[in-house]
């Protein structure tokens, strides 16, 4: 489904995640990457676009599409006159100078306006009972997904999905994935379920109210309203039923929480964050308890949960249950899953967090890259110094913090950047 139309955020706080990848595994590498002979095609080359790289790719792609079972007439019609979209090319290579702190992202997600709109939909849609009974996903979670993906259906994107994916494929950075999604688009058109002009969405190929990528549409979309077609653009029921089906397939557990806010005792070893998955009782043995003081439900008490400190030790802490990770099958971002879950909690009438989000300082790209280079130079493997503060960087930072007697929460603050730069400079490591 992928991606919300909102700009994807590279979050640097403790559990921040890299830019949103596609929520399902990319299709197997295309035939040309595996050196499989390409079937000769009788389809005429598409009209020249004036872009030599794009035209060369388009001519090659036709044979791979035919091998995948696309009808030659459909392929010829849809490829004719196809040109790259320069807006897509620009957006795909954009690297933000500053990363938005997770706390700022969450505050922008859980707003009074969004809560009011969500509560109106919560009370008015007749399909809720049937969706919950069939898939086991609460309506409040689905409202959270709907809100973040498309503003409750109001912001779906107007890009031609086939053209967007062709642009991405021709650029080459994500060719195998983009070609697989293009073939899925052509299959949708070929089936007669939807014409190309209906297949509109975000610049990255995500479509409709649910922001499904085409392969996800084919595998997961449902006809919830029973009108004979799966319409994630115009049907609220189909959109929400499809989102519920995706989460159910991702392992959503009926009756279990998605996460709970917790508190840790003084002197707690934060190096265990983003680490083991333990039962609430096992976490309690280390002093970790629910922030609201309430007992655990039977479903939660038996579950394995992971502790995270997404804004560092000074911010709210959470135990993440399996349903959190089901949400990340929709969008593999801790920030996204927290945003959906916390918004869902507000729809259900839950109280605000006990510990407020701290004020965080956005880090420029050069500081994030500097910290990664320093960690690598000091012997703590942070991976490629690309400015994306993901799991590898946080793991390396926690190890360095612990070795230096600091709070090992993996949170990259301006002070941590300064310390890392100073130590690396003093050691002559960078």
C-alpha positions as a Markdown table, in Angstrom:
| # | Residue | x | y | z |
|---|---|---|---|---|
| 1 | Unk | 0.0 | 0.0 | 0.0 |
| 2 | Unk | 3.0 | 1.8 | 1.0 |
| 3 | Unk | 2.8 | 5.0 | 1.2 |
| 4 | Unk | 0.8 | 7.8 | 2.8 |
| 5 | Unk | 0.6 | 10.7 | 0.5 |
| 6 | Unk | 2.1 | 12.9 | 3.2 |
| 7 | Unk | 5.8 | 13.4 | 2.8 |
| 8 | Unk | 7.7 | 10.4 | 4.1 |
| 9 | Unk | 9.7 | 11.3 | 7.2 |
| 10 | Unk | 13.2 | 10.2 | 8.0 |
| 11 | Unk | 12.9 | 10.2 | 11.8 |
| 12 | Unk | 16.0 | 10.3 | 13.9 |
| 13 | Unk | 14.7 | 9.9 | 17.4 |
| 14 | Unk | 15.3 | 6.6 | 19.3 |
| 15 | Unk | 12.9 | 4.4 | 17.3 |
| 16 | Unk | 12.7 | 6.6 | 14.2 |
| 17 | Unk | 12.7 | 4.7 | 11.0 |
| 18 | Unk | 14.1 | 5.2 | 7.5 |
| 19 | Unk | 11.9 | 6.4 | 4.6 |
| 20 | Unk | 8.9 | 4.2 | 4.2 |
| 21 | Unk | 9.7 | 1.1 | 2.1 |
| 22 | Unk | 6.9 | -0.7 | 0.3 |
| 23 | Unk | 4.9 | -2.6 | 2.9 |
| 24 | Unk | 5.1 | -6.0 | 1.2 |
| 25 | Unk | 8.2 | -7.7 | -0.1 |
| 26 | Unk | 9.1 | -6.6 | -3.6 |
| 27 | Unk | 8.4 | -9.1 | -6.4 |
| 28 | Unk | 11.1 | -11.5 | -7.5 |
| 29 | Unk | 13.8 | -9.8 | -9.6 |
| 30 | Unk | 12.7 | -9.3 | -13.1 |
| 31 | Unk | 13.7 | -11.7 | -15.9 |
| 32 | Unk | 16.5 | -9.6 | -17.2 |
| 33 | Unk | 18.2 | -9.5 | -13.8 |
| 34 | Unk | 18.2 | -13.3 | -13.7 |
| 35 | Unk | 19.5 | -13.6 | -17.3 |
| 36 | Unk | 16.4 | -15.3 | -18.5 |
| 37 | Unk | 16.0 | -15.1 | -22.3 |
| 38 | Unk | 13.4 | -12.5 | -23.2 |
| 39 | Unk | 10.6 | -13.7 | -25.5 |
| 40 | Unk | 10.6 | -11.9 | -28.8 |
| 41 | Unk | 7.6 | -9.5 | -29.1 |
| 42 | Unk | 5.5 | -8.5 | -32.0 |
| 43 | Unk | 4.5 | -5.4 | -30.1 |
| 44 | Unk | 5.7 | -2.2 | -31.7 |
| 45 | Unk | 8.0 | 0.0 | -29.6 |
| 46 | Unk | 6.2 | 2.7 | -27.8 |
| 47 | Unk | 6.2 | 6.2 | -29.2 |
| 48 | Unk | 9.5 | 7.9 | -28.6 |
| 49 | Unk | 9.3 | 10.1 | -25.5 |
| 50 | Unk | 12.5 | 12.0 | -26.3 |
| 51 | Unk | 14.2 | 10.5 | -23.3 |
| 52 | Unk | 16.8 | 8.0 | -24.6 |
| 53 | Unk | 17.1 | 6.1 | -21.3 |
| 54 | Unk | 13.4 | 5.9 | -20.8 |
| 55 | Unk | 12.8 | 4.7 | -24.4 |
| 56 | Unk | 15.5 | 2.1 | -24.2 |
| 57 | Unk | 14.0 | 0.7 | -20.9 |
| 58 | Unk | 10.5 | 0.8 | -22.4 |
| 59 | Unk | 11.5 | -1.3 | -25.4 |
| 60 | Unk | 13.2 | -3.9 | -23.1 |
| 61 | Unk | 10.3 | -4.0 | -20.7 |
| 62 | Unk | 7.7 | -5.0 | -23.3 |
| 63 | Unk | 9.3 | -8.5 | -23.6 |
| 64 | Unk | 9.2 | -9.0 | -19.9 |
| 65 | Unk | 5.6 | -7.9 | -19.7 |
| 66 | Unk | 4.6 | -10.4 | -22.4 |
| 67 | Unk | 6.5 | -13.1 | -20.5 |
| 68 | Unk | 4.4 | -12.2 | -17.5 |
| 69 | Unk | 1.2 | -12.9 | -19.4 |
| 70 | Unk | 0.2 | -9.4 | -20.4 |
| 71 | Unk | -2.0 | -9.4 | -23.6 |
| 72 | Unk | 0.0 | -7.8 | -26.5 |
| 73 | Unk | -3.0 | -5.5 | -27.4 |
| 74 | Unk | -3.3 | -4.2 | -23.8 |
| 75 | Unk | 0.4 | -3.7 | -23.6 |
| 76 | Unk | 0.6 | -1.9 | -26.9 |
| 77 | Unk | -2.3 | 0.4 | -26.0 |
| 78 | Unk | -1.0 | 1.3 | -22.5 |
| 79 | Unk | 2.7 | 1.8 | -23.5 |
| 80 | Unk | 1.9 | 3.9 | -26.6 |
| 81 | Unk | 2.9 | 7.5 | -26.0 |
| 82 | Unk | 4.1 | 6.8 | -22.4 |
| 83 | Unk | 6.6 | 9.4 | -21.1 |
| 84 | Unk | 8.5 | 9.8 | -17.9 |
| 85 | Unk | 7.0 | 12.1 | -15.2 |
| 86 | Unk | 9.7 | 14.6 | -14.2 |
| 87 | Unk | 7.9 | 15.2 | -10.9 |
| 88 | Unk | 8.3 | 11.6 | -9.9 |
| 89 | Unk | 11.9 | 11.5 | -10.8 |
| 90 | Unk | 12.6 | 14.6 | -8.7 |
| 91 | Unk | 10.6 | 13.3 | -5.7 |
| 92 | Unk | 12.4 | 9.9 | -5.8 |
| 93 | Unk | 15.8 | 11.4 | -5.4 |
| 94 | Unk | 15.0 | 14.0 | -2.8 |
| 95 | Unk | 16.9 | 13.8 | 0.4 |
| 96 | Unk | 15.6 | 16.0 | 3.2 |
| 97 | Unk | 18.2 | 18.3 | 4.8 |
| 98 | Unk | 16.5 | 18.0 | 8.2 |
| 99 | Unk | 14.7 | 15.0 | 9.7 |
| 100 | Unk | 11.5 | 15.6 | 11.5 |
| 101 | Unk | 11.7 | 14.5 | 15.2 |
| 102 | Unk | 9.3 | 11.7 | 16.1 |
| 103 | Unk | 7.6 | 13.8 | 18.8 |
| 104 | Unk | 6.8 | 16.5 | 16.2 |
| 105 | Unk | 5.4 | 13.9 | 13.8 |
| 106 | Unk | 3.2 | 12.4 | 16.5 |
| 107 | Unk | 1.9 | 15.8 | 17.5 |
| 108 | Unk | 1.0 | 16.5 | 13.9 |
| 109 | Unk | -0.8 | 13.2 | 13.7 |
| 110 | Unk | -2.9 | 13.1 | 16.9 |
| 111 | Unk | -4.8 | 16.4 | 16.4 |
| 112 | Unk | -8.2 | 17.6 | 17.6 |
| 113 | Unk | -9.4 | 18.0 | 14.0 |
| 114 | Unk | -8.4 | 14.5 | 13.1 |
| 115 | Unk | -10.1 | 13.1 | 16.2 |
| 116 | Unk | -13.3 | 15.0 | 15.4 |
| 117 | Unk | -13.5 | 13.8 | 11.8 |
| 118 | Unk | -12.6 | 10.2 | 12.9 |
| 119 | Unk | -15.4 | 10.1 | 15.5 |
| 120 | Unk | -17.9 | 11.2 | 12.9 |
| 121 | Unk | -16.9 | 8.4 | 10.6 |
| 122 | Unk | -16.9 | 6.0 | 13.6 |
| 123 | Unk | -20.5 | 6.7 | 14.3 |
| 124 | Unk | -21.8 | 6.8 | 10.7 |
| 125 | Unk | -20.4 | 4.0 | 8.6 |
| 126 | Unk | -22.7 | 1.0 | 8.4 |
| 127 | Unk | -20.0 | -1.5 | 7.4 |
| 128 | Unk | -18.1 | -1.4 | 10.7 |
| 129 | Unk | -19.7 | -4.4 | 12.4 |
| 130 | Unk | -19.2 | -6.7 | 9.4 |
| 131 | Unk | -15.6 | -5.7 | 9.0 |
| 132 | Unk | -14.7 | -6.2 | 12.7 |
| 133 | Unk | -16.5 | -9.6 | 12.8 |
| 134 | Unk | -14.8 | -10.9 | 9.6 |
| 135 | Unk | -11.3 | -9.6 | 10.2 |
| 136 | Unk | -11.0 | -9.0 | 14.0 |
| 137 | Unk | -9.4 | -5.6 | 13.5 |
| 138 | Unk | -10.9 | -2.8 | 15.6 |
| 139 | Unk | -12.6 | 0.1 | 13.8 |
| 140 | Unk | -10.4 | 2.6 | 15.8 |
| 141 | Unk | -7.3 | 1.1 | 14.3 |
| 142 | Unk | -8.8 | 1.2 | 10.8 |
| 143 | Unk | -9.8 | 4.8 | 11.3 |
| 144 | Unk | -6.2 | 5.6 | 12.3 |
| 145 | Unk | -4.9 | 3.9 | 9.1 |
| 146 | Unk | -7.5 | 5.6 | 7.0 |
| 147 | Unk | -6.6 | 9.0 | 8.5 |
| 148 | Unk | -2.9 | 8.7 | 7.9 |
| 149 | Unk | -3.1 | 7.1 | 4.5 |
| 150 | Unk | -5.5 | 9.4 | 2.8 |
| 151 | Unk | -7.1 | 11.9 | 5.2 |
| 152 | Unk | -10.2 | 9.6 | 5.4 |
| 153 | Unk | -10.2 | 9.3 | 1.7 |
| 154 | Unk | -9.9 | 13.0 | 0.9 |
| 155 | Unk | -6.2 | 13.0 | -0.3 |
| 156 | Unk | -5.7 | 10.1 | -2.6 |
| 157 | Unk | -3.2 | 11.6 | -5.1 |
| 158 | Unk | -3.8 | 12.2 | -8.8 |
| 159 | Unk | -0.7 | 10.7 | -10.4 |
| 160 | Unk | -1.1 | 8.2 | -13.2 |
| 161 | Unk | 0.1 | 5.0 | -11.5 |
| 162 | Unk | 1.4 | 3.3 | -14.6 |
| 163 | Unk | 3.4 | 6.4 | -15.6 |
| 164 | Unk | 4.8 | 6.9 | -12.1 |
| 165 | Unk | 6.0 | 3.3 | -11.9 |
| 166 | Unk | 7.4 | 3.5 | -15.4 |
| 167 | Unk | 9.4 | 6.5 | -14.4 |
| 168 | Unk | 10.8 | 4.7 | -11.3 |
| 169 | Unk | 11.6 | 1.6 | -13.4 |
| 170 | Unk | 13.5 | 3.5 | -16.0 |
| 171 | Unk | 15.6 | 5.3 | -13.4 |
| 172 | Unk | 16.8 | 1.9 | -12.4 |
| 173 | Unk | 17.2 | 2.4 | -8.6 |
| 174 | Unk | 14.1 | 0.3 | -7.9 |
| 175 | Unk | 13.7 | -1.3 | -11.3 |
| 176 | Unk | 12.7 | -4.9 | -10.4 |
| 177 | Unk | 10.2 | -3.7 | -7.8 |
| 178 | Unk | 8.7 | -1.0 | -10.1 |
| 179 | Unk | 8.4 | -3.4 | -13.1 |
| 180 | Unk | 6.6 | -5.9 | -10.9 |
| 181 | Unk | 4.1 | -3.2 | -9.9 |
| 182 | Unk | 3.7 | -2.1 | -13.5 |
| 183 | Unk | 2.8 | -5.7 | -14.5 |
| 184 | Unk | 0.3 | -5.7 | -11.6 |
| 185 | Unk | -1.3 | -2.5 | -13.0 |
| 186 | Unk | -1.5 | -4.0 | -16.5 |
| 187 | Unk | -3.2 | -7.1 | -15.0 |
| 188 | Unk | -5.8 | -4.9 | -13.3 |
| 189 | Unk | -6.5 | -3.1 | -16.6 |
| 190 | Unk | -6.5 | -6.4 | -18.6 |
| 191 | Unk | -9.0 | -8.0 | -16.2 |
| 192 | Unk | -11.5 | -5.2 | -16.8 |
| 193 | Unk | -11.9 | -4.5 | -13.1 |
| 194 | Unk | -10.6 | -0.9 | -13.5 |
| 195 | Unk | -9.5 | 1.2 | -16.5 |
| 196 | Unk | -6.2 | 3.0 | -16.4 |
| 197 | Unk | -7.8 | 6.4 | -15.7 |
| 198 | Unk | -9.1 | 5.0 | -12.5 |
| 199 | Unk | -5.7 | 3.8 | -11.3 |
| 200 | Unk | -4.6 | 7.1 | -9.7 |
| 201 | Unk | -2.6 | 7.6 | -6.5 |
| 202 | Unk | 0.7 | 8.9 | -5.0 |
| 203 | Unk | 3.9 | 9.6 | -7.0 |
| 204 | Unk | 5.4 | 6.3 | -5.6 |
| 205 | Unk | 2.6 | 4.1 | -7.0 |
| 206 | Unk | 0.3 | 3.8 | -4.0 |
| 207 | Unk | -3.4 | 4.0 | -4.9 |
| 208 | Unk | -6.7 | 5.0 | -3.4 |
| 209 | Unk | -8.0 | 5.6 | 0.1 |
| 210 | Unk | -5.9 | 2.7 | 1.4 |
| 211 | Unk | -2.8 | 3.7 | -0.6 |
| 212 | Unk | -2.2 | 0.1 | -1.8 |
| 213 | Unk | 0.5 | -0.6 | -4.2 |
| 214 | Unk | -0.8 | -2.6 | -7.2 |
| 215 | Unk | 0.4 | -6.0 | -6.1 |
| 216 | Unk | -1.2 | -5.5 | -2.8 |
| 217 | Unk | -4.4 | -4.5 | -4.5 |
| 218 | Unk | -4.5 | -7.7 | -6.4 |
| 219 | Unk | -3.7 | -9.9 | -3.4 |
| 220 | Unk | -5.6 | -8.1 | -0.6 |
| 221 | Unk | -8.3 | -5.7 | -1.8 |
| 222 | Unk | -11.9 | -6.9 | -1.1 |
| 223 | Unk | -15.4 | -6.2 | -2.3 |
| 224 | Unk | -16.8 | -5.3 | 1.1 |
| 225 | Unk | -19.9 | -3.6 | -0.3 |
| 226 | Unk | -20.8 | -6.4 | -2.6 |
| 227 | Unk | -21.2 | -4.5 | -5.8 |
| 228 | Unk | -19.0 | -6.8 | -7.8 |
| 229 | Unk | -15.7 | -4.9 | -7.8 |
| 230 | Unk | -13.0 | -3.9 | -5.4 |
| 231 | Unk | -13.1 | -0.1 | -5.3 |
| 232 | Unk | -10.5 | 1.4 | -3.0 |
| 233 | Unk | -11.0 | 4.9 | -4.6 |
| 234 | Unk | -14.8 | 5.4 | -4.2 |
| 235 | Unk | -16.0 | 2.9 | -1.7 |
| 236 | Unk | -15.4 | 3.5 | 2.0 |
| 237 | Unk | -16.5 | 0.0 | 2.8 |
| 238 | Unk | -14.2 | -1.6 | 0.2 |
| 239 | Unk | -11.3 | 0.6 | 1.4 |
| 240 | Unk | -11.7 | -0.2 | 5.1 |
| 241 | Unk | -12.4 | -3.9 | 4.5 |
| 242 | Unk | -9.3 | -4.1 | 2.4 |
| 243 | Unk | -7.2 | -2.5 | 5.1 |
| 244 | Unk | -8.6 | -4.9 | 7.6 |
| 245 | Unk | -7.8 | -7.8 | 5.3 |
| 246 | Unk | -4.2 | -6.7 | 5.0 |
| 247 | Unk | -3.8 | -6.4 | 8.8 |
| 248 | Unk | -5.4 | -9.7 | 9.4 |
| 249 | Unk | -3.1 | -11.4 | 6.9 |
| 250 | Unk | -0.2 | -9.6 | 8.6 |
| 251 | Unk | -1.1 | -11.4 | 11.8 |
| 252 | Unk | -3.4 | -9.1 | 13.7 |
| 253 | Unk | -4.4 | -10.8 | 17.0 |
| 254 | Unk | -8.0 | -10.3 | 18.0 |
| 255 | Unk | -8.5 | -8.8 | 21.5 |
| 256 | Unk | -4.8 | -7.9 | 22.0 |
| 257 | Unk | -3.4 | -4.4 | 22.4 |
| 258 | Unk | -1.2 | -2.8 | 19.8 |
| 259 | Unk | 1.1 | -1.2 | 22.5 |
| 260 | Unk | 0.9 | 0.2 | 26.0 |
| 261 | Unk | 2.8 | 3.0 | 27.6 |
| 262 | Unk | 5.1 | 1.9 | 30.4 |
| 263 | Unk | 7.5 | 3.4 | 32.9 |
| 264 | Unk | 11.0 | 2.1 | 33.9 |
| 265 | Unk | 12.7 | 2.4 | 37.2 |
| 266 | Unk | 15.7 | 4.7 | 38.0 |
| 267 | Unk | 19.0 | 3.3 | 36.7 |
| 268 | Unk | 17.2 | 1.1 | 34.1 |
| 269 | Unk | 19.5 | -0.4 | 31.4 |
| 270 | Unk | 18.0 | 1.1 | 28.2 |
| 271 | Unk | 20.3 | -0.9 | 26.0 |
| 272 | Unk | 17.6 | -3.6 | 26.0 |
| 273 | Unk | 15.3 | -1.3 | 23.9 |
| 274 | Unk | 14.5 | -2.6 | 20.5 |
| 275 | Unk | 15.8 | -5.9 | 21.7 |
| 276 | Unk | 14.1 | -9.0 | 23.4 |
| 277 | Unk | 10.4 | -9.7 | 23.3 |
| 278 | Unk | 9.2 | -10.7 | 26.7 |
| 279 | Unk | 5.9 | -11.1 | 28.5 |
| 280 | Unk | 4.7 | -8.2 | 30.6 |
| 281 | Unk | 5.5 | -10.2 | 33.7 |
| 282 | Unk | 9.1 | -10.7 | 32.6 |
| 283 | Unk | 9.4 | -7.0 | 31.9 |
| 284 | Unk | 7.9 | -6.3 | 35.4 |
| 285 | Unk | 10.7 | -8.4 | 36.9 |
| 286 | Unk | 13.0 | -5.7 | 35.5 |
| 287 | Unk | 10.9 | -2.9 | 36.9 |
| 288 | Unk | 8.9 | -2.0 | 33.8 |
| 289 | Unk | 5.2 | -1.4 | 34.5 |
| 290 | Unk | 2.2 | 0.1 | 32.9 |
| 291 | Unk | 2.2 | 3.9 | 33.1 |
| 292 | Unk | -1.5 | 4.1 | 34.0 |
| 293 | Unk | -1.1 | 1.5 | 36.8 |
| 294 | Unk | -3.8 | -0.7 | 35.3 |
| 295 | Unk | -3.5 | -4.5 | 35.2 |
| 296 | Unk | -2.8 | -6.4 | 32.0 |
| 297 | Unk | -5.6 | -8.0 | 30.2 |
| 298 | Unk | -5.4 | -11.8 | 29.8 |
| 299 | Unk | -4.6 | -11.5 | 26.0 |
| 300 | Unk | -1.8 | -9.0 | 26.7 |
| 301 | Unk | -0.4 | -10.9 | 29.7 |
| 302 | Unk | 0.4 | -13.9 | 27.5 |
| 303 | Unk | 1.9 | -11.9 | 24.6 |
| 304 | Unk | 5.6 | -11.2 | 23.8 |
| 305 | Unk | 6.3 | -7.5 | 23.8 |
| 306 | Unk | 9.3 | -5.3 | 22.8 |
| 307 | Unk | 10.3 | -2.2 | 24.8 |
| 308 | Unk | 11.0 | 0.9 | 22.8 |
| 309 | Unk | 12.1 | 4.5 | 23.8 |
| 310 | Unk | 11.2 | 6.3 | 20.5 |
| 311 | Unk | 12.2 | 9.8 | 21.8 |
| 312 | Unk | 15.0 | 8.5 | 24.1 |
| 313 | Unk | 14.9 | 7.8 | 27.8 |
| 314 | Unk | 13.4 | 11.3 | 28.5 |
| 315 | Unk | 10.3 | 10.5 | 26.4 |
| 316 | Unk | 7.4 | 8.1 | 26.7 |
| 317 | Unk | 8.2 | 4.4 | 26.7 |
| 318 | Unk | 6.1 | 1.6 | 25.1 |
| 319 | Unk | 5.8 | -2.1 | 25.1 |
| 320 | Unk | 5.0 | -3.1 | 21.5 |
| 321 | Unk | 2.7 | -6.1 | 21.1 |
| 322 | Unk | 2.5 | -8.2 | 17.9 |
| 323 | Unk | -0.3 | -6.0 | 16.6 |
| 324 | Unk | 2.2 | -3.1 | 16.4 |
| 325 | Unk | 4.3 | -5.2 | 14.0 |
| 326 | Unk | 1.2 | -6.1 | 12.0 |
| 327 | Unk | 0.7 | -2.3 | 11.5 |
| 328 | Unk | 4.3 | -2.1 | 10.2 |
| 329 | Unk | 3.4 | -4.6 | 7.5 |
| 330 | Unk | 1.2 | -1.7 | 6.2 |
| 331 | Unk | 4.1 | 0.7 | 6.5 |
| 332 | Unk | 7.4 | -0.4 | 8.0 |
| 333 | Unk | 7.9 | 2.6 | 10.2 |
| 334 | Unk | 7.8 | 2.8 | 14.0 |
| 335 | Unk | 6.6 | 6.4 | 13.8 |
| 336 | Unk | 3.7 | 5.4 | 11.4 |
| 337 | Unk | 2.6 | 2.5 | 13.6 |
| 338 | Unk | 2.8 | 4.7 | 16.8 |
| 339 | Unk | 0.8 | 7.4 | 15.0 |
| 340 | Unk | -1.9 | 5.0 | 13.9 |
| 341 | Unk | -2.1 | 3.4 | 17.4 |
| 342 | Unk | -2.1 | 6.6 | 19.4 |
| 343 | Unk | -4.7 | 8.1 | 17.2 |
| 344 | Unk | -6.8 | 5.0 | 17.5 |
| 345 | Unk | -6.5 | 5.3 | 21.3 |
| 346 | Unk | -8.0 | 8.7 | 21.1 |
| 347 | Unk | -10.9 | 7.5 | 19.0 |
| 348 | Unk | -11.6 | 4.9 | 21.6 |
| 349 | Unk | -11.6 | 7.4 | 24.4 |
| 350 | Unk | -8.3 | 6.4 | 26.0 |
| 351 | Unk | -6.5 | 9.0 | 28.2 |
| 352 | Unk | -3.5 | 10.9 | 26.8 |
| 353 | Unk | 0.0 | 9.6 | 27.5 |
| 354 | Unk | 1.3 | 9.9 | 31.1 |
| 355 | Unk | 4.7 | 11.1 | 30.0 |
| 356 | Unk | 4.6 | 13.9 | 27.5 |
| 357 | Unk | 6.8 | 14.0 | 24.4 |
| 358 | Unk | 10.0 | 16.0 | 24.9 |
| 359 | Unk | 11.0 | 19.0 | 22.8 |
| 360 | Unk | 13.4 | 17.6 | 20.2 |
| 361 | Unk | 15.8 | 19.4 | 17.9 |
| 362 | Unk | 15.9 | 18.4 | 14.3 |
| 363 | Unk | 19.3 | 17.2 | 13.1 |
| 364 | Unk | 20.7 | 18.3 | 9.7 |
| 365 | Unk | 21.8 | 15.7 | 7.3 |
| 366 | Unk | 25.5 | 16.5 | 7.8 |
| 367 | Unk | 25.2 | 15.9 | 11.6 |
| 368 | Unk | 23.5 | 12.5 | 11.1 |
| 369 | Unk | 26.2 | 11.4 | 8.6 |
| 370 | Unk | 28.9 | 12.7 | 10.9 |
| 371 | Unk | 27.6 | 10.6 | 13.8 |
| 372 | Unk | 27.5 | 7.5 | 11.6 |
| 373 | Unk | 31.0 | 8.1 | 10.3 |
| 374 | Unk | 32.3 | 8.6 | 13.9 |
| 375 | Unk | 30.6 | 5.5 | 15.2 |
| 376 | Unk | 32.1 | 3.4 | 12.3 |
| 377 | Unk | 35.6 | 5.0 | 12.9 |
| 378 | Unk | 35.4 | 4.2 | 16.6 |
| 379 | Unk | 34.6 | 0.5 | 16.0 |
| 380 | Unk | 30.8 | 0.6 | 16.3 |
| 381 | Unk | 29.2 | -0.6 | 13.1 |
| 382 | Unk | 26.6 | 1.9 | 12.1 |
| 383 | Unk | 26.5 | 0.8 | 8.4 |
| 384 | Unk | 26.5 | 3.2 | 5.5 |
| 385 | Unk | 26.9 | 6.9 | 6.5 |
| 386 | Unk | 23.8 | 7.9 | 4.6 |
| 387 | Unk | 22.1 | 10.1 | 7.2 |
| 388 | Unk | 19.3 | 7.6 | 7.7 |
| 389 | Unk | 19.2 | 6.8 | 11.4 |
| 390 | Unk | 17.7 | 3.3 | 11.3 |
| 391 | Unk | 18.1 | 0.2 | 13.4 |
| 392 | Unk | 21.8 | -0.3 | 12.6 |
| 393 | Unk | 22.7 | 3.2 | 13.6 |
| 394 | Unk | 20.7 | 3.0 | 16.8 |
| 395 | Unk | 22.2 | -0.3 | 17.7 |
| 396 | Unk | 25.7 | 1.0 | 17.2 |
| 397 | Unk | 24.9 | 4.1 | 19.2 |
| 398 | Unk | 23.5 | 2.1 | 22.1 |
| 399 | Unk | 26.7 | 0.0 | 22.2 |
| 400 | Unk | 28.9 | 3.2 | 22.2 |
| 401 | Unk | 26.7 | 4.9 | 24.9 |
| 402 | Unk | 26.9 | 1.8 | 27.1 |
| 403 | Unk | 30.7 | 1.5 | 26.6 |
| 404 | Unk | 31.0 | 5.2 | 27.7 |
| 405 | Unk | 28.8 | 4.9 | 30.7 |
| 406 | Unk | 26.0 | 7.0 | 29.2 |
| 407 | Unk | 22.2 | 6.2 | 29.1 |
| 408 | Unk | 22.2 | 3.6 | 26.3 |
| 409 | Unk | 18.9 | 4.6 | 24.7 |
| 410 | Unk | 20.1 | 4.8 | 21.1 |
| 411 | Unk | 18.8 | 8.4 | 20.8 |
| 412 | Unk | 20.8 | 10.7 | 18.6 |
| 413 | Unk | 20.6 | 14.1 | 20.0 |
| 414 | Unk | 22.8 | 17.2 | 19.2 |
| 415 | Unk | 24.8 | 16.4 | 22.4 |
| 416 | Unk | 25.5 | 12.8 | 21.2 |
| 417 | Unk | 26.6 | 14.2 | 17.8 |
| 418 | Unk | 29.0 | 16.6 | 19.6 |
| 419 | Unk | 30.4 | 13.8 | 21.8 |
| 420 | Unk | 30.9 | 11.5 | 18.9 |
| 421 | Unk | 32.6 | 14.1 | 16.7 |
| 422 | Unk | 34.9 | 15.1 | 19.6 |
| 423 | Unk | 35.9 | 11.6 | 20.4 |
| 424 | Unk | 36.5 | 10.6 | 16.8 |
| 425 | Unk | 38.6 | 13.8 | 16.2 |
| 426 | Unk | 40.7 | 13.2 | 19.4 |
| 427 | Unk | 41.4 | 9.6 | 18.3 |
| 428 | Unk | 42.3 | 10.8 | 14.8 |
| 429 | Unk | 39.7 | 8.3 | 13.6 |
| 430 | Unk | 38.0 | 10.6 | 11.1 |
